[in-house]
Amino acid sequence: MTVVSVENLAVALPSGADRKLAVEDISFRLEPGEVLCVVGESGSGKSVTANAVMGLLPKEVRPVAGCIRMGERDLLTLSETEMQSLRGSEAAMIFQEPMTALNPLMRIGDQIAEVFEAHKALSRRERQAKALDLIREVGLPDPEKAIRAYPFELSGGQRQRAMIAMALALEPKLLIADEPTTALDVTTQAQILDLIRDLQQRHGMAVLFITHDFGVVAEIGDRVVVMREGLVVEEGLVDTVLSDPQHDYTKRLIAAVPPLSPSPARYHGEEGPILSVSALSKTFRSGGGLFSKARVVPAVKDVTFEIARGETLGIVGESGSGKSTAGRCVVRLLEPDAGQITLQGEDWRAAQGAALRRQRKRVQMIFQDPFASLNPRTKVSSILTEGPVANGVPRAKALARARELLSLVGLDESAMGRFPHEFSGGQRQRIGIARALAMDPEVLVADEAVSALDVSVQAQVLDLLADIRDRFRLALIFITHDLCVAAQICDRIAVMREGAIVEMGNTADVFGNPQHDYTQSLLAAVPGWGESSPLTRWRRKLAEA
Amino acid sequence: MTSISNKATGARDFWRRYTRNRGAIIGLALVWIVIIVALIAPLLYPQSPWRMVQRPFMPPFAVDGFWFGTDTLGRDIGAGLAYGARVSLLIGLVSTFVALLIGIPIGAAAGYFGGRWDDALMRFTEFFQTIPSFALAIVLVAILEPSLSSIVLAIALVAWPPVARLVRGEFLSLRSREYVQAAVLTGQSSLAIIFKQILPNTLSPVIVLASLMVATAILLESSLSFLGLGDPNVMSWGYMIGAARTVLRQAWWMSVFPGVAILLTVLALNLIGEGLNDALNPRLARKGR
């Protein structure tokens, strides 16, 4: 018996949006015990679909055609009260960001018990007992303690486990997971995916899994629906769709997914390093006054590496590994506590104040968030010229150079007169790259520069980075949490954990023959690239053709 | 991606969000009336508001042309209201402007430089915040001798701490933004970063706060005048109420009309502040509904 079937669903966006319908003519069925992945890039309408099923659409966004059947009922015709009793008991949902989805002022146990309370199930004592059972089932460590913990006391993965416990409380037939692992580290992601798979099989639930990541689809999905701009372009078994995609868009999307195999070695260090870092350390101290002890976090411990012109060094690690702190020390946004940084044979740490300001252009940075890294009130022309003008370049010359750089990063000259909000994420990242290039840097630090982008855009920006690196013979330090991306662009890779580099070497060596346990576990946790994975098979087929 | 492609549609968008708040439209209309009355006061009442023009204690509508009646000395209350509007608006706007001139740099420096600077500047701000503002204003005006400029100064000196606090908070959160760090990396000076990168992005909440500060300043000026600490050369609403308070039972109109004028002006400014808040922070506004 079908758990839920969506038939010819169309959802309208408010007037003034970039298209009329968020989703159009969407149909799919979800059988019990099945994991259906809805995959697509941002703006494809995948989350709108999930929210429509839960009746969680914002007021201005309303369904205009089709129906969502669950048993006998059409969910689109139910009243808000009927939807309320259905949510939690028959369909439950988990979200991307467990920190914001949990109430920060409520203990985990109480939040789980609240689900029973909302549906007037069980007595007070039974609720607490059931909450403890659930906490055990989702594998939170030390359940007796976890039940009394507040969300901030848990790690990201543990919070997502708590969310899952809440979703499971009333044994729903349908679990909707909206990008549940996107905010998590790769090893945690693997654990959560295992947990979802395991619980789904044990409870015979149907799971509607929304994601942008084909690796995750290969890992957890039974069937997959590929969406693009509100339309379903392809649907089928994960095994067939991923190993033999039919639609052009699916092919392009899967081709853009970076595989977990290093690109062929390109650079052979024939000249000395331009930048060398040795024994770099940075410790953060926060709080601490007359009455309290300061919190001390050693973010970077004794890090040593060097990089030559035209080379790309990848620094990979999970969140909290200190990779960004190391990058920020190199560009001197942070002052390291100890260690040497040598740039072109000079002591880079010696420059201070005005002297530092004059030299800052030599080491530039590309930031992660394409939305936060451009001043919303400044036109692109000033974003690109402010830096050079501050360094004494005449305005007219800076403007001419800015135009040149825009075409170099693949944007039209007309972009000069526009504001950042008029561009897409990928275009903004191109502007960010142009801003860094405008300074004629010698070293470029890219801090998670492609992490916020869709896969197809990600591939383009990676190509652009490789291109400018070769064109200007830049030393590129590429900081990322994503091993697949690192494999594409890096010549050498340094793996960081808890502030220290645990392994460093040529990309091919690190990926082909990882020495350190941590590197091995990181590589094993990357979803979707096992030997039998459909993605691997398709890639092999491509290579043969 | 849809976008607001030029300034004209940006302004239209702003106006659309502003007018969604009906109270804000009423507020704007009221303030316009007050501004127009203030501007054409010399045309409406060519004679000085201090001049005695009719018999004293004349109730409203008793004689044509004297709709608001006269006060204890036979001065036209209508003229007082019109000229008082000038004083109230002038003091409200100028003192707010001066308060912004003091508060924004202090808040910006504290938020941007942090550390010791922040500590020192915020303790200084707290020093002003711990003194009851009205008492401080009275003392300042009494020391400086009442005049328009001393009143403006006194009001500005008690009104700037909230501005400094607000600007500091905005700077604290904005200075760790990536575009600010990018500006640091391109070698721009601290001053350039403060004025070009951060300050423009803090303006929306400051504008909302300023509209409310104008209202508070008008109230404060009225209170000072009521106590006889107003500029003796200009007619103000507060002075009119203060002068009429002894005859409140016999001649209600002498205090009620200027009182209503203060009430409506302050109310209108608060409504405008709320409308500006809706228009400048559209996300917050929608959540409230």
Boltz contact constraints between the chains, C-beta under 6 A:
constraints:
  - contact:
      token1: [A, 18]
      token2: [B, 1]
      max_distance: 6.0
  - contact:
      token1: [A, 18]
      token2: [B, 2]
      max_distance: 6.0
  - contact:
      token1: [A, 331]
      token2: [B, 185]
      max_distance: 6.0
  - contact:
      token1: [A, 333]
      token2: [B, 181]
      max_distance: 6.0
  - contact:
      token1: [A, 357]
      token2: [B, 187]
      max_distance: 6.0
  - contact:
      token1: [A, 360]
      token2: [B, 185]
      max_distance: 6.0
  - contact:
      token1: [A, 360]
      token2: [B, 187]
      max_distance: 6.0
  - contact:
      token1: [A, 361]
      token2: [B, 187]
      max_distance: 6.0
  - contact:
      token1: [A, 365]
      token2: [B, 185]
      max_distance: 6.0
  - contact:
      token1: [A, 367]
      token2: [B, 178]
      max_distance: 6.0
  - contact:
      token1: [A, 369]
      token2: [B, 178]
      max_distance: 6.0
  - contact:
      token1: [A, 372]
      token2: [B, 177]
      max_distance: 6.0
  - contact:
      token1: [A, 372]
      token2: [B, 178]
      max_distance: 6.0
  - contact:
      token1: [A, 373]
      token2: [B, 178]
      max_distance: 6.0
  - contact:
      token1: [A, 373]
      token2: [B, 179]
      max_distance: 6.0
  - contact:
      token1: [A, 374]
      token2: [B, 179]
      max_distance: 6.0
  - contact:
      token1: [A, 375]
      token2: [B, 179]
      max_distance: 6.0
  - contact:
      token1: [A, 375]
      token2: [B, 197]
      max_distance: 6.0
  - contact:
      token1: [A, 377]
      token2: [B, 200]
      max_distance: 6.0
  - contact:
      token1: [A, 377]
      token2: [B, 201]
      max_distance: 6.0
  - contact:
      token1: [A, 387]
      token2: [B, 186]
      max_distance: 6.0
  - contact:
      token1: [A, 390]
      token2: [B, 187]
      max_distance: 6.0
  - contact:
      token1: [A, 390]
      token2: [B, 188]
      max_distance: 6.0
  - contact:
      token1: [A, 391]
      token2: [B, 187]
      max_distance: 6.0
  - contact:
      token1: [A, 422]
      token2: [B, 3]
      max_distance: 6.0
  - contact:
      token1: [A, 424]
      token2: [B, 1]
      max_distance: 6.0
  - contact:
      token1: [A, 439]
      token2: [B, 186]
      max_distance: 6.0
